[in-house]
Structure formats: C-alpha cells, structure tokens
Amino acid sequence: MRAYEEFVRVEKEKGFVEAVYTSTDIEALYWTYANWARKVELGGAFGLIAAALRGDDKKLNALMSRCIELDRDYLAGGPLRALAGYHAKHPFSKDYEKARELLEEAMANHGEYLENLLFYVQYYLMPKELWSEAKAVLEKILASPIEPYPLMNSYCQVKAAQLLSEVQSKL
C-alpha cells in the first residue's frame, strides 16, 4: 500500500484507515488484508485479542470494506468471505448474522466456488451449533464438481471431509 504516494500522504495526515479509502488497487487491498489476517490468525485467540487491542481490527475492516466497495465479486466473492470471517472471529464484537448475510451473498453469486460454502459452515453454522445444516452443506461440498476452480475446490473438499467427522460427532 505504501508504494502509492497518495496513500502515504493521507496516512501521514489522517491515518491508515483514511488512507485505505484513497486506494483503488483491489489486489493490493485484498492481499494486504489476507496476509495480515493470516498472521493474526496464526497467533490463535491471543493473536486475535492482541490485534484488536492494537487497533489492527479497524485497519483490517477498512481494507476489506474498501474491497467490497470496489468489487465485492473479486476472487469469487473473496471480500465477502473475508469480511464474514472478520465478523465471525472478532474477539470483542462477534456478529454471526452479518457473517451469515455476507456468506449467503457469496454463495448466491458464486456457489460453484466451494470455499464460500465451507466458510458458511466454519463461520456461521458451526459457531451457531447448527449441526444438521452444517452436515448437509459439507455433504454438498463433497458431492460438488471441482470445476471451474479445481485447485481450491479440491482443497475445500478435503477440509469438508475433515469437518464432517467433527460435525457428525455433534449430532
């Protein structure tokens, strides 16, 4: 992000969050978020809490909110998935209903991209303990063709198979 002069100027004057809204480079915004969020996630529960206390959550929210403004369908609903994960995992203000809304939009527009369904299970159905529904969606993932996204969809099928045994133990 700091490769752009306008971003650097606005960040110095008004802060990171305001600077994010000057960017139109969805790739830079999306992948900055993705890498930052992955680093936070690797810290587990402590990492999530520490990130929120540092104010990273506001910066991450701004990055993905800007992506949604620019192109909510980027990477088959990637900004919708990412912001849903943000709302489902925030340590102080989880919002599962917002996560559900975002993921339902991603699934409606990009149902063939199985990560949208997998996120729905992981970030909405399982936290809400909707085990029967989670089982049905996981079975749908496993029965779906891997085209047109063979790499990611096959990965999602492996994850779905792993989650299915966990979900079945809750029924």
DADACOR-V376697 format. One record per pair of residues at least 24 apart in sequence whose C-alpha atoms are under 8 Angstrom apart, sorted by the first residue. I is the first residue (numbers start at 1). J is the second residue. Records with the same first field share a line. If there is no record, write none. Layout:
I = J ; J
This chain:
1 = 28 ; 29 ; 32
16 = 59
17 = 58 ; 59 ; 62 ; 63
20 = 62 ; 63 ; 66
21 = 62 ; 66
24 = 70
26 = 67 ; 70 ; 71
29 = 63 ; 64 ; 66 ; 67
30 = 63 ; 64 ; 67 ; 79
32 = 63
33 = 60 ; 63 ; 64
34 = 82
36 = 60
45 = 91
48 = 90 ; 91
49 = 91 ; 92
52 = 90 ; 91
57 = 90
61 = 86
73 = 106 ; 109
76 = 106 ; 109 ; 110 ; 113
77 = 106 ; 109 ; 110 ; 116
80 = 105 ; 106
81 = 106 ; 116 ; 119
84 = 123
85 = 119 ; 123
88 = 123 ; 124
89 = 123
96 = 123 ; 124
97 = 124
99 = 123 ; 124
100 = 124
112 = 147 ; 148 ; 149
113 = 148 ; 149 ; 152 ; 153
114 = 141 ; 152 ; 153 ; 156 ; 157
115 = 152 ; 153 ; 156
117 = 141
118 = 156 ; 160
126 = 167
131 = 167 ; 168 ; 170 ; 171
132 = 171
134 = 167
135 = 164 ; 167 ; 168
138 = 163 ; 164
139 = 164
